[in-house]
Amino acid sequence: MGVTQPSEINAAFADGFNRRDVDGLLALYEPGGSVVEIDGSISSGSAAIRDHLQRLVAIGGSMTSTNLTSVVVDEIALVTAEWVIVDGEVAPSISGRSAEVLRRQADGSWVYVIDQPA
């Protein structure tokens, strides 16, 4: 699931979510990366991010995530997106805008360093 352009990471994340592929989603993060939880707390490191992702995919439904902006400076990128999770039932969808900091890896792929999904 390697991402070659920062603007592709949101679509890759939605694809992993829709396949319920927690390992694939985790591969989109640096091992020491961080994600902001819904309550504003920060979960850092692979184990904490895996827990976050497991809770997220347990919501179910189908995600769409559209890249809004992508600013690249050297090996760092700031991207923003608009996302929605629809469960296909009567229940309302969940939506939001995200801001993420990415870093280019040695193999040229891009991964999350900081993910703020709210």
CYANA upper distance limits for C-alpha pairs under 8 A (distance plus 0.5 A):
  1 MET  CA     12 ALA  CA      7.49
  1 MET  CA     24 GLY  CA      6.97
  1 MET  CA     27 ALA  CA      8.04
  1 MET  CA     28 LEU  CA      8.15
  2 GLY  CA     28 LEU  CA      7.98
  2 GLY  CA    109 SER  CA      6.31
  2 GLY  CA    110 TRP  CA      7.89
  3 VAL  CA      8 GLU  CA      6.70
  3 VAL  CA      9 ILE  CA      6.49
  3 VAL  CA     12 ALA  CA      7.83
  3 VAL  CA     28 LEU  CA      8.44
  3 VAL  CA    109 SER  CA      5.70
  3 VAL  CA    110 TRP  CA      6.00
  3 VAL  CA    111 VAL  CA      7.86
  4 THR  CA      8 GLU  CA      7.81
  4 THR  CA    108 GLY  CA      7.09
  4 THR  CA    109 SER  CA      5.33
  4 THR  CA    110 TRP  CA      6.69
  5 GLN  CA      9 ILE  CA      7.85
  5 GLN  CA    109 SER  CA      7.84
  5 GLN  CA    110 TRP  CA      7.22
  6 PRO  CA     70 SER  CA      7.10
  6 PRO  CA     72 VAL  CA      8.40
  6 PRO  CA     77 ALA  CA      7.16
  6 PRO  CA     79 VAL  CA      7.54
  6 PRO  CA    102 LEU  CA      7.66
  6 PRO  CA    110 TRP  CA      6.63
  7 SER  CA     67 ASN  CA      6.51
  7 SER  CA     69 THR  CA      7.94
  7 SER  CA     70 SER  CA      6.27
  7 SER  CA     79 VAL  CA      7.46
  8 GLU  CA     12 ALA  CA      6.80
  8 GLU  CA     67 ASN  CA      7.99
  9 ILE  CA     13 PHE  CA      6.55
  9 ILE  CA     28 LEU  CA      8.34
  9 ILE  CA    110 TRP  CA      8.26
  9 ILE  CA    111 VAL  CA      8.22
 10 ASN  CA     14 ALA  CA      6.76
 10 ASN  CA     65 SER  CA      5.98
 10 ASN  CA     66 THR  CA      6.84
 10 ASN  CA     67 ASN  CA      6.56
 10 ASN  CA     81 ALA  CA      7.38
 11 ALA  CA     15 ASP  CA      6.63
 11 ALA  CA     64 THR  CA      7.85
 11 ALA  CA     65 SER  CA      6.21
 11 ALA  CA     66 THR  CA      7.16
 11 ALA  CA     67 ASN  CA      8.13
 12 ALA  CA     16 GLY  CA      6.74
 13 PHE  CA     17 PHE  CA      6.64
 13 PHE  CA     25 LEU  CA      6.76
 13 PHE  CA     28 LEU  CA      8.15
 13 PHE  CA     65 SER  CA      8.22
 14 ALA  CA     18 ASN  CA      6.55
 14 ALA  CA     63 MET  CA      5.84
 14 ALA  CA     64 THR  CA      6.20
 14 ALA  CA     65 SER  CA      6.34
 15 ASP  CA     19 ARG  CA      6.79
 15 ASP  CA     63 MET  CA      8.23
 16 GLY  CA     20 ARG  CA      6.52
 16 GLY  CA     21 ASP  CA      5.63
 16 GLY  CA     22 VAL  CA      7.70
 16 GLY  CA     24 GLY  CA      6.65
 16 GLY  CA     25 LEU  CA      6.12
 17 PHE  CA     21 ASP  CA      6.76
 17 PHE  CA     22 VAL  CA      8.02
 17 PHE  CA     25 LEU  CA      7.74
 17 PHE  CA     57 VAL  CA      6.51
 17 PHE  CA     62 SER  CA      8.15
 17 PHE  CA     63 MET  CA      7.25
 18 ASN  CA     61 GLY  CA      7.96
 18 ASN  CA     62 SER  CA      6.06
 18 ASN  CA     63 MET  CA      6.71
 20 ARG  CA     57 VAL  CA      6.31
 21 ASP  CA     25 LEU  CA      6.70
 22 VAL  CA     26 LEU  CA      6.51
 22 VAL  CA     50 ARG  CA      7.49
 22 VAL  CA     53 LEU  CA      6.71
 22 VAL  CA     54 GLN  CA      6.91
 22 VAL  CA     57 VAL  CA      8.15
 23 ASP  CA     27 ALA  CA      6.77
 23 ASP  CA     50 ARG  CA      8.42
 24 GLY  CA     28 LEU  CA      7.47
 25 LEU  CA     29 TYR  CA      8.06
 25 LEU  CA     53 LEU  CA      7.91
 26 LEU  CA     46 SER  CA      7.78
 26 LEU  CA     49 ILE  CA      7.62
 26 LEU  CA     50 ARG  CA      6.79
 26 LEU  CA     53 LEU  CA      8.06
 27 ALA  CA    111 VAL  CA      8.27
 28 LEU  CA    110 TRP  CA      8.17
 28 LEU  CA    111 VAL  CA      5.38
 28 LEU  CA    112 TYR  CA      6.55
 29 TYR  CA     33 GLY  CA      6.39
 29 TYR  CA     46 SER  CA      8.42
 29 TYR  CA    111 VAL  CA      5.52
 29 TYR  CA    112 TYR  CA      5.00
 29 TYR  CA    113 VAL  CA      6.81
 30 GLU  CA     46 SER  CA      8.35
 30 GLU  CA    111 VAL  CA      6.57
 30 GLU  CA    112 TYR  CA      6.54
 30 GLU  CA    113 VAL  CA      6.29
 31 PRO  CA     45 GLY  CA      6.09
 31 PRO  CA     46 SER  CA      5.67
 32 GLY  CA     44 SER  CA      6.83
 32 GLY  CA     45 GLY  CA      4.99
 32 GLY  CA     46 SER  CA      7.13
 32 GLY  CA    113 VAL  CA      7.92
 33 GLY  CA     44 SER  CA      6.19
 33 GLY  CA     45 GLY  CA      6.07
 33 GLY  CA     46 SER  CA      7.81
 33 GLY  CA     49 ILE  CA      8.45
 33 GLY  CA    112 TYR  CA      7.06
 33 GLY  CA    113 VAL  CA      4.93
 33 GLY  CA    114 ILE  CA      6.40
 34 SER  CA     42 ILE  CA      6.98
 34 SER  CA     43 SER  CA      5.98
 34 SER  CA     44 SER  CA      4.67
 34 SER  CA     45 GLY  CA      6.88
 34 SER  CA     49 ILE  CA      7.54
 34 SER  CA    112 TYR  CA      8.49
 34 SER  CA    113 VAL  CA      6.62
 34 SER  CA    114 ILE  CA      5.40
 34 SER  CA    115 ASP  CA      6.83
 35 VAL  CA     42 ILE  CA      6.24
 35 VAL  CA     43 SER  CA      5.84
 35 VAL  CA     44 SER  CA      6.99
 35 VAL  CA     49 ILE  CA      7.17
 35 VAL  CA    114 ILE  CA      6.23
 35 VAL  CA    115 ASP  CA      5.12
 35 VAL  CA    116 GLN  CA      6.41
 35 VAL  CA    117 PRO  CA      8.33
 36 VAL  CA     40 GLY  CA      6.32
 36 VAL  CA     41 SER  CA      6.35
 36 VAL  CA     42 ILE  CA      5.07
 36 VAL  CA     43 SER  CA      6.84
 36 VAL  CA    114 ILE  CA      8.32
 36 VAL  CA    115 ASP  CA      6.79
 36 VAL  CA    116 GLN  CA      5.49
 36 VAL  CA    117 PRO  CA      7.45
 37 GLU  CA     41 SER  CA      5.83
 37 GLU  CA     42 ILE  CA      6.39
 37 GLU  CA     43 SER  CA      7.42
 37 GLU  CA     52 HIS  CA      8.23
 37 GLU  CA    116 GLN  CA      8.22
 37 GLU  CA    117 PRO  CA      8.47
 38 ILE  CA    118 ALA  CA      7.39
 43 SER  CA     48 ALA  CA      5.95
 43 SER  CA     49 ILE  CA      6.74
 43 SER  CA     52 HIS  CA      8.29
 44 SER  CA     48 ALA  CA      6.28
 44 SER  CA     49 ILE  CA      6.90
 45 GLY  CA     49 ILE  CA      6.63
 46 SER  CA     50 ARG  CA      6.42
 47 ALA  CA     51 ASP  CA      6.83
 48 ALA  CA     52 HIS  CA      6.81
 49 ILE  CA     53 LEU  CA      6.62
 50 ARG  CA     54 GLN  CA      6.58
 51 ASP  CA     55 ARG  CA      6.81
 52 HIS  CA     56 LEU  CA      6.69
 53 LEU  CA     57 VAL  CA      6.66
 54 GLN  CA     58 ALA  CA      6.66
 55 ARG  CA     59 ILE  CA      7.42
 56 LEU  CA     60 GLY  CA      8.37
 60 GLY  CA     87 ASP  CA      6.87
 61 GLY  CA     85 ILE  CA      6.53
 61 GLY  CA     86 VAL  CA      5.70
 61 GLY  CA     87 ASP  CA      4.13
 61 GLY  CA     88 GLY  CA      7.03
 62 SER  CA     85 ILE  CA      5.84
 62 SER  CA     86 VAL  CA      5.79
 62 SER  CA     87 ASP  CA      6.53
 62 SER  CA     88 GLY  CA      8.31
 63 MET  CA     83 TRP  CA      7.52
 63 MET  CA     84 VAL  CA      6.08
 63 MET  CA     85 ILE  CA      4.81
 63 MET  CA     86 VAL  CA      7.01
 64 THR  CA     83 TRP  CA      6.06
 64 THR  CA     84 VAL  CA      5.96
 64 THR  CA     85 ILE  CA      7.08
 65 SER  CA     81 ALA  CA      6.95
 65 SER  CA     82 GLU  CA      6.20
 65 SER  CA     83 TRP  CA      4.61
 65 SER  CA     84 VAL  CA      7.03
 66 THR  CA     81 ALA  CA      5.85
 66 THR  CA     82 GLU  CA      5.81
 66 THR  CA     83 TRP  CA      6.72
 67 ASN  CA     79 VAL  CA      7.74
 67 ASN  CA     80 THR  CA      6.54
 67 ASN  CA     81 ALA  CA      4.81
 67 ASN  CA     82 GLU  CA      7.11
 68 LEU  CA     79 VAL  CA      7.83
 68 LEU  CA     80 THR  CA      5.86
 68 LEU  CA     81 ALA  CA      5.35
 68 LEU  CA     82 GLU  CA      7.31
 69 THR  CA     78 LEU  CA      8.32
 69 THR  CA     79 VAL  CA      5.80
 69 THR  CA     80 THR  CA      5.67
 69 THR  CA     81 ALA  CA      7.49
 70 SER  CA     77 ALA  CA      7.26
 70 SER  CA     78 LEU  CA      6.30
 70 SER  CA     79 VAL  CA      4.89
 70 SER  CA     80 THR  CA      7.25
 71 VAL  CA     77 ALA  CA      5.93
 71 VAL  CA     78 LEU  CA      5.71
 71 VAL  CA     79 VAL  CA      6.87
 72 VAL  CA     76 ILE  CA      6.42
 72 VAL  CA     77 ALA  CA      4.76
 72 VAL  CA     78 LEU  CA      7.07
 73 VAL  CA     77 ALA  CA      6.65
 75 GLU  CA    103 ARG  CA      6.11
 75 GLU  CA    104 ARG  CA      5.55
 76 ILE  CA    101 VAL  CA      7.54
 76 ILE  CA    102 LEU  CA      6.16
 76 ILE  CA    103 ARG  CA      5.14
 76 ILE  CA    104 ARG  CA      6.93
 77 ALA  CA    101 VAL  CA      6.18
 77 ALA  CA    102 LEU  CA      5.48
 77 ALA  CA    103 ARG  CA      6.83
 78 LEU  CA     99 ALA  CA      7.65
 78 LEU  CA    100 GLU  CA      6.22
 78 LEU  CA    101 VAL  CA      5.21
 78 LEU  CA    102 LEU  CA      6.86
 79 VAL  CA     99 ALA  CA      6.31
 79 VAL  CA    100 GLU  CA      5.81
 79 VAL  CA    101 VAL  CA      7.05
 79 VAL  CA    102 LEU  CA      8.24
 80 THR  CA     97 ARG  CA      7.57
 80 THR  CA     98 SER  CA      5.87
 80 THR  CA     99 ALA  CA      4.96
 80 THR  CA    100 GLU  CA      6.80
 81 ALA  CA     97 ARG  CA      5.99
 81 ALA  CA     98 SER  CA      5.68
 81 ALA  CA     99 ALA  CA      7.22
 82 GLU  CA     95 SER  CA      8.11
 82 GLU  CA     96 GLY  CA      6.42
 82 GLU  CA     97 ARG  CA      4.89
 82 GLU  CA     98 SER  CA      6.91
 83 TRP  CA     95 SER  CA      6.04
 83 TRP  CA     96 GLY  CA      6.03
 83 TRP  CA     97 ARG  CA      6.61
 83 TRP  CA     98 SER  CA      8.16
 84 VAL  CA     93 SER  CA      7.25
 84 VAL  CA     94 ILE  CA      6.11
 84 VAL  CA     95 SER  CA      4.62
 84 VAL  CA     96 GLY  CA      7.08
 85 ILE  CA     93 SER  CA      6.06
 85 ILE  CA     94 ILE  CA      5.62
 85 ILE  CA     95 SER  CA      6.71
 86 VAL  CA     92 PRO  CA      7.73
 86 VAL  CA     93 SER  CA      5.06
 86 VAL  CA     94 ILE  CA      7.16
 87 ASP  CA     91 ALA  CA      7.51
 87 ASP  CA     92 PRO  CA      8.30
 87 ASP  CA     93 SER  CA      7.13
 96 GLY  CA    117 PRO  CA      7.70
 96 GLY  CA    118 ALA  CA      6.12
 97 ARG  CA    117 PRO  CA      7.01
 97 ARG  CA    118 ALA  CA      6.28
 98 SER  CA    115 ASP  CA      8.04
 98 SER  CA    116 GLN  CA      6.07
 98 SER  CA    117 PRO  CA      4.80
 98 SER  CA    118 ALA  CA      5.98
 99 ALA  CA    115 ASP  CA      6.98
 99 ALA  CA    116 GLN  CA      5.82
 99 ALA  CA    117 PRO  CA      7.04
100 GLU  CA    112 TYR  CA      7.20
100 GLU  CA    113 VAL  CA      8.06
100 GLU  CA    114 ILE  CA      6.04
100 GLU  CA    115 ASP  CA      5.07
100 GLU  CA    116 GLN  CA      6.41
100 GLU  CA    117 PRO  CA      8.33
101 VAL  CA    112 TYR  CA      6.43
101 VAL  CA    113 VAL  CA      6.04
101 VAL  CA    114 ILE  CA      5.54
101 VAL  CA    115 ASP  CA      7.09
102 LEU  CA    110 TRP  CA      6.61
102 LEU  CA    111 VAL  CA      5.71
102 LEU  CA    112 TYR  CA      4.93
102 LEU  CA    113 VAL  CA      5.77
102 LEU  CA    114 ILE  CA      7.51
103 ARG  CA    110 TRP  CA      6.04
103 ARG  CA    111 VAL  CA      6.20
103 ARG  CA    112 TYR  CA      7.08
103 ARG  CA    113 VAL  CA      6.93
104 ARG  CA    108 GLY  CA      6.32
104 ARG  CA    109 SER  CA      6.15
104 ARG  CA    110 TRP  CA      4.97
104 ARG  CA    111 VAL  CA      7.23
105 GLN  CA    109 SER  CA      5.86
105 GLN  CA    110 TRP  CA      6.44
105 GLN  CA    111 VAL  CA      7.85
